[in-house]
Amino acid sequence: MITLESTSLRSAVGITTLLSMKDVGPVTVSKLLGRFDDFSALLSASAEDLKPLMNEKQRRRIQDEPASLQTAFDYALRQADKADEYDVRMMSIFDEDYPMRLRDDPNPPMILFVGGDLAEFEASVAFVGTRNPSDWGRAAATAMSGAMASAGWRVVSGLAHGIDAASHRACLEAGTPTAAVIACGIDMIDPDRDRDRFAFLERILDSGGLLVTEQLFGTPPSENTYIRRNRIITGLSQATFFVQGEMSSGSMHSVKYALQQGRQVYVPAISSAQAQDPLNHTASNLGRLSPQDLILLMDLQKGNLRAVLETMDAPTVASAVYGAKDYPRVLQELDDMLARQYEPQRLAASA
């Protein structure tokens, strides 16, 4: 029988327990994970030992309110039971097979729910863009994602309408697995309430694909969870393809995350005729403007994105892809990126 005291703080259940406590946030949880192995050690720690890790209100929540802590623990166990019921894995950032690239994010998810085999998605790229693309945007997403999939690259996207759906569908038609990252608990995609989306997700999983979310069961989607989902899409991927969308769109958050994660961004090359469509302005800007130009265009005063752009050693923010004739160049760059990622491991193994 699993007991609270014997539960590892670094396990998925342990982390969920702590995050479920009132007044205890991710920063405090991170500090505790670096100091204690299990709840027994945490509960027996002195107030003096805990002072550098949390404030007195948080300490009382954990150490002096056993009923509240037990309630949080029981809730975490129910989340684990739900994961078993839905045949997904409830994964901690400390688990060995937690995605390496995602772990390097400045703010990685501490918990993931994963359906499918993550190991099949080492060579993966993100496709992001508007939910309401033009015919040209949908065709561009289909062509580029289909080319990547046909070359063996897995596409990661957000299971939304528009660019996401076109990209997922192109992979399915190419016979290559695709990954859907969602912004809600898995049980929020209901076969009765959201029949088409549920059927599409089933098709993705039946084709060897992947389902990923950081949201606990019972969590509905919100503007915040959609934004936070984007860092998982880009974090799982070697590079990000921004196809179409406005500068203020949610998919632009994906570009920001990709840049902050040190990922290459690709955009379709925009012709003079296509440039008349406002939906193509962002991709055009990313593909032709220098990092400093983009800082001025977006009026970035401070923050992580400005800091990243200021240190970028590239003539343009994103690399423009000039149609099918340019795919070999892009695929070679992706292969090179993947090889560089695993070079340290090969060197360590041969030492």
C-alpha positions as CSV (number, residue, x, y, z in Angstrom):
1,M,0.0,0.0,0.0
2,I,1.3,3.5,-0.9
3,T,1.7,5.8,2.1
4,L,2.2,9.5,2.1
5,E,5.4,9.3,4.3
6,S,7.1,6.8,2.0
7,T,6.2,8.6,-1.3
8,S,9.2,10.2,-3.1
9,L,8.8,13.9,-3.5
10,R,10.3,13.6,-7.0
11,S,7.7,11.1,-8.1
12,A,4.7,12.2,-10.2
13,V,2.4,11.6,-7.2
14,G,4.7,13.4,-4.9
15,I,5.0,16.5,-7.1
16,T,1.3,16.6,-7.7
17,T,0.6,16.4,-4.0
18,L,2.8,19.4,-3.3
19,L,1.4,21.4,-6.2
20,S,-2.1,20.7,-5.0
21,M,-1.4,22.3,-1.6
22,K,-2.9,25.7,-1.1
23,D,-0.3,28.5,-1.1
24,V,2.4,26.2,-2.3
25,G,3.6,27.1,-5.8
26,P,6.1,25.7,-8.3
27,V,9.1,27.7,-7.1
28,T,8.7,26.4,-3.6
29,V,8.2,22.9,-4.8
30,S,11.4,23.1,-6.9
31,K,13.3,24.1,-3.8
32,L,11.8,21.2,-1.8
33,L,12.6,18.7,-4.5
34,G,16.2,19.7,-4.4
35,R,16.5,19.2,-0.6
36,F,14.3,16.2,0.4
37,D,13.9,12.7,-0.9
38,D,10.4,11.8,0.5
39,F,7.6,13.2,2.6
40,S,8.9,11.6,5.8
41,A,12.1,13.7,5.6
42,L,10.1,16.8,4.7
43,L,7.6,16.4,7.6
44,S,10.4,15.8,10.1
45,A,12.5,18.8,9.0
46,S,12.9,21.6,11.5
47,A,11.4,25.0,10.9
48,E,15.0,26.4,10.8
49,D,15.9,23.9,8.0
50,L,12.8,24.9,6.0
51,K,13.2,28.7,6.4
52,P,15.4,29.1,3.3
53,L,12.9,27.0,1.2
54,M,9.5,28.4,2.1
55,N,7.7,31.0,4.2
56,E,6.0,30.2,7.5
57,K,2.5,30.1,6.0
58,Q,3.6,27.4,3.5
59,R,5.5,25.5,6.2
60,R,2.3,25.3,8.4
61,R,0.3,24.1,5.4
62,I,2.6,21.2,4.9
63,Q,3.7,20.3,8.4
64,D,0.9,21.4,10.7
65,E,-2.2,20.6,8.7
66,P,-2.1,16.8,8.2
67,A,-5.6,16.6,6.9
68,S,-4.9,19.1,4.1
69,L,-1.8,17.3,3.1
70,Q,-3.6,13.9,3.1
71,T,-6.3,15.4,1.0
72,A,-3.7,16.6,-1.5
73,F,-2.1,13.2,-1.5
74,D,-5.4,11.4,-2.1
75,Y,-6.1,13.8,-5.0
76,A,-2.7,12.9,-6.5
77,L,-3.5,9.2,-6.2
78,R,-6.8,9.7,-8.0
79,Q,-4.9,11.4,-10.8
80,A,-2.6,8.4,-11.0
81,D,-5.7,6.1,-11.1
82,K,-7.2,8.2,-13.8
83,A,-4.0,7.9,-15.8
84,D,-4.2,4.1,-15.5
85,E,-7.9,4.2,-16.6
86,Y,-7.0,6.2,-19.7
87,D,-3.9,4.1,-20.4
88,V,-1.5,7.0,-20.2
89,R,1.6,7.5,-18.2
90,M,1.8,10.1,-15.4
91,M,5.4,11.2,-15.7
92,S,7.7,13.3,-13.4
93,I,10.4,15.5,-14.7
94,F,12.8,13.3,-12.7
95,D,11.8,10.2,-14.6
96,E,14.6,8.9,-16.8
97,D,12.5,8.9,-20.0
98,Y,11.2,12.5,-19.5
99,P,11.9,14.3,-22.8
100,M,15.5,15.6,-22.7
101,R,14.7,18.6,-24.9
102,L,11.7,19.6,-22.8
103,R,13.7,19.3,-19.6
104,D,16.0,22.1,-21.0
105,D,13.1,24.6,-21.2
106,P,13.5,27.5,-18.8
107,N,10.2,26.5,-17.2
108,P,9.6,22.8,-17.9
109,P,6.4,21.0,-16.9
110,M,7.0,19.1,-13.7
111,I,4.3,16.6,-14.6
112,L,3.3,15.2,-18.0
113,F,0.6,12.8,-19.0
114,V,1.7,10.9,-22.0
115,G,-0.1,8.4,-24.2
116,G,2.1,6.7,-26.7
117,D,5.8,6.1,-27.1
118,L,8.0,9.2,-26.5
119,A,11.0,7.3,-27.9
120,E,9.5,7.4,-31.3
121,F,9.6,11.2,-31.3
122,E,13.3,12.0,-31.0
123,A,13.3,13.4,-34.6
124,S,10.3,15.8,-34.3
125,V,9.4,19.3,-35.5
126,A,6.6,21.6,-34.4
127,F,4.0,23.1,-36.8
128,V,2.0,26.0,-35.5
129,G,-0.3,28.7,-36.9
130,T,-3.7,30.2,-37.0
131,R,-7.0,28.3,-36.5
132,N,-8.4,30.2,-39.4
133,P,-5.9,30.0,-42.2
134,S,-6.4,31.0,-45.8
135,D,-6.5,28.4,-48.5
136,W,-2.8,29.2,-49.2
137,G,-1.9,28.8,-45.5
138,R,-3.6,25.5,-45.2
139,A,-1.9,24.3,-48.4
140,A,1.5,25.5,-47.2
141,A,1.1,23.6,-43.9
142,T,0.0,20.4,-45.7
143,A,2.9,20.6,-48.1
144,M,5.6,21.3,-45.6
145,S,4.4,19.0,-42.8
146,G,3.8,16.2,-45.4
147,A,7.4,16.6,-46.7
148,M,8.8,16.4,-43.2
149,A,6.7,13.4,-42.4
150,S,7.6,11.6,-45.6
151,A,11.3,12.1,-44.7
152,G,10.6,10.4,-41.3
153,W,10.3,13.5,-39.1
154,R,7.4,13.4,-36.6
155,V,5.2,16.5,-36.5
156,V,4.2,17.9,-33.1
157,S,1.1,20.3,-33.1
158,G,-1.8,21.3,-30.9
159,L,-4.9,19.4,-32.2
160,A,-6.6,22.7,-33.0
161,H,-8.5,23.6,-36.2
162,G,-6.6,25.2,-39.1
163,I,-2.8,24.8,-39.3
164,D,-2.7,22.2,-36.5
165,A,-5.3,20.0,-38.1
166,A,-3.8,20.3,-41.6
167,S,-0.3,19.4,-40.3
168,H,-1.6,16.4,-38.3
169,R,-3.6,15.2,-41.2
170,A,-0.7,15.4,-43.7
171,C,1.3,13.1,-41.4
172,L,-1.5,10.6,-41.1
173,E,-1.7,10.6,-44.9
174,A,2.1,10.1,-45.2
175,G,1.8,7.1,-42.7
176,T,4.1,8.8,-40.2
177,P,3.0,9.2,-36.5
178,T,2.2,12.7,-35.2
179,A,2.0,14.1,-31.7
180,A,-0.9,16.1,-30.3
181,V,-0.2,18.4,-27.3
182,I,-3.5,19.5,-25.7
183,A,-4.3,22.4,-23.3
184,C,-6.6,20.5,-21.0
185,G,-7.0,17.3,-19.0
186,I,-7.3,14.2,-21.2
187,D,-10.8,13.6,-20.0
188,M,-11.9,17.0,-21.2
189,I,-11.9,15.7,-24.8
190,D,-15.1,13.8,-24.5
191,P,-16.5,11.5,-27.2
192,D,-20.0,12.8,-26.7
193,R,-19.2,16.5,-26.2
194,D,-16.5,16.8,-28.8
195,R,-17.0,13.9,-31.2
196,D,-15.0,15.1,-34.2
197,R,-12.0,16.1,-32.1
198,F,-12.1,12.8,-30.1
199,A,-12.3,10.8,-33.3
200,F,-9.3,12.7,-34.8
201,L,-7.3,12.1,-31.7
202,E,-8.2,8.4,-31.7
203,R,-7.0,8.2,-35.3
204,I,-3.7,9.8,-34.3
205,L,-3.2,7.3,-31.5
206,D,-4.2,4.3,-33.5
207,S,-1.6,5.3,-36.0
208,G,1.2,5.1,-33.5
209,G,1.0,8.8,-32.5
210,L,1.4,10.6,-29.2
211,L,-0.8,12.5,-26.8
212,V,0.8,14.9,-24.3
213,T,-0.6,17.3,-21.7
214,E,0.7,18.8,-18.5
215,Q,-2.9,19.5,-17.3
216,L,-4.4,17.3,-14.6
217,F,-7.6,15.3,-15.2
218,G,-10.6,17.5,-14.8
219,T,-8.8,20.7,-16.0
220,P,-10.7,22.6,-18.7
221,P,-8.8,24.6,-21.4
222,S,-8.2,28.3,-20.8
223,E,-6.3,31.1,-22.4
224,N,-3.4,30.4,-20.0
225,T,-3.3,26.7,-20.5
226,Y,-3.3,27.2,-24.3
227,I,-0.3,29.6,-24.0
228,R,1.6,27.2,-21.7
229,R,0.9,24.3,-24.0
230,N,2.8,26.0,-26.7
231,R,6.1,25.7,-24.9
232,I,5.6,21.9,-24.8
233,I,4.9,21.8,-28.5
234,T,8.2,23.6,-29.3
235,G,10.1,22.0,-26.4
236,L,9.5,18.5,-27.7
237,S,10.7,19.6,-31.2
238,Q,14.0,20.1,-32.9
239,A,12.7,23.1,-34.8
240,T,9.4,25.0,-35.2
241,F,7.6,25.8,-38.4
242,F,5.4,28.9,-38.1
243,V,3.1,28.8,-41.1
244,Q,0.6,31.6,-40.9
245,G,-0.9,33.9,-38.2
246,E,-0.9,37.4,-36.9
247,M,1.7,38.9,-34.6
248,S,-0.8,39.0,-31.7
249,S,-2.0,35.4,-32.3
250,G,-1.6,32.6,-29.8
251,S,0.7,30.7,-32.2
252,M,3.2,33.6,-32.0
253,H,3.7,32.5,-28.4
254,S,5.1,29.3,-29.9
255,V,7.7,31.3,-31.8
256,K,8.7,33.2,-28.7
257,Y,9.0,29.9,-26.8
258,A,11.0,28.3,-29.6
259,L,13.5,31.2,-29.7
260,Q,13.9,31.1,-25.9
261,Q,14.5,27.4,-26.1
262,G,17.2,28.0,-28.7
263,R,15.3,26.3,-31.5
264,Q,15.5,27.1,-35.2
265,V,12.3,28.7,-36.6
266,Y,11.2,28.2,-40.2
267,V,8.5,30.1,-42.1
268,P,7.2,29.7,-45.7
269,A,8.7,32.2,-48.1
270,I,6.1,34.9,-48.8
271,S,5.7,36.2,-52.3
272,S,4.7,39.7,-53.1
273,A,1.2,38.6,-53.9
274,Q,0.8,36.6,-50.7
275,A,2.2,39.4,-48.7
276,Q,-1.0,41.3,-49.2
277,D,-2.8,38.9,-46.9
278,P,-2.5,40.2,-43.3
279,L,-2.2,36.6,-42.1
280,N,1.1,36.4,-43.8
281,H,2.7,39.5,-42.4
282,T,4.2,37.7,-39.3
283,A,5.8,34.9,-41.3
284,S,7.1,37.5,-43.8
285,N,8.6,39.6,-41.0
286,L,10.2,36.6,-39.3
287,G,11.7,35.5,-42.5
288,R,13.2,38.8,-43.7
289,L,13.9,40.9,-40.5
290,S,17.0,40.8,-38.4
291,P,16.6,40.1,-34.7
292,Q,17.3,43.8,-34.0
293,D,14.6,44.9,-36.5
294,L,12.1,42.6,-34.9
295,I,12.9,44.1,-31.5
296,L,11.9,47.5,-32.9
297,L,8.8,46.2,-34.7
298,M,7.5,44.6,-31.6
299,D,8.6,47.4,-29.4
300,L,10.2,45.0,-27.0
301,Q,11.4,47.1,-24.0
302,K,12.8,44.2,-21.9
303,G,12.3,40.6,-21.0
304,N,13.5,37.2,-22.1
305,L,12.5,37.5,-25.8
306,R,14.4,40.8,-26.2
307,A,17.5,39.2,-24.5
308,V,17.4,36.2,-26.8
309,L,17.0,38.4,-29.9
310,E,19.9,40.6,-28.8
311,T,22.2,37.6,-28.7
312,M,21.0,35.9,-31.9
313,D,23.8,35.3,-34.4
314,A,21.6,35.1,-37.5
315,P,20.8,37.5,-40.3
316,T,17.0,36.9,-39.9
317,V,14.9,35.7,-37.0
318,A,13.6,32.7,-39.0
319,S,14.7,30.8,-42.0
320,A,12.4,31.1,-45.1
321,V,11.6,27.9,-46.9
322,Y,11.3,28.4,-50.7
323,G,8.9,25.6,-51.6
324,A,9.6,22.0,-52.5
325,K,13.0,22.8,-54.0
326,D,14.2,24.0,-50.6
327,Y,13.1,20.9,-48.6
328,P,16.4,19.1,-49.1
329,R,18.3,22.0,-47.5
330,V,15.8,22.1,-44.5
331,L,16.0,18.4,-44.0
332,Q,19.8,18.4,-44.0
333,E,19.8,21.2,-41.4
334,L,17.4,19.2,-39.2
335,D,19.5,16.1,-39.5
336,D,22.6,18.2,-38.5
337,M,20.7,19.6,-35.5
338,L,19.7,16.2,-34.3
339,A,23.3,14.9,-34.8
340,R,24.7,17.8,-32.7
341,Q,22.1,17.1,-30.0
342,Y,23.4,13.6,-29.5
343,E,27.1,14.3,-30.0
344,P,27.8,14.8,-26.3
345,Q,26.2,11.4,-25.5
346,R,28.3,9.6,-28.2
347,L,31.5,11.2,-26.9
348,A,30.7,10.2,-23.3
349,A,30.0,6.6,-24.4
350,S,33.3,6.3,-26.3
351,A,35.4,7.8,-23.5
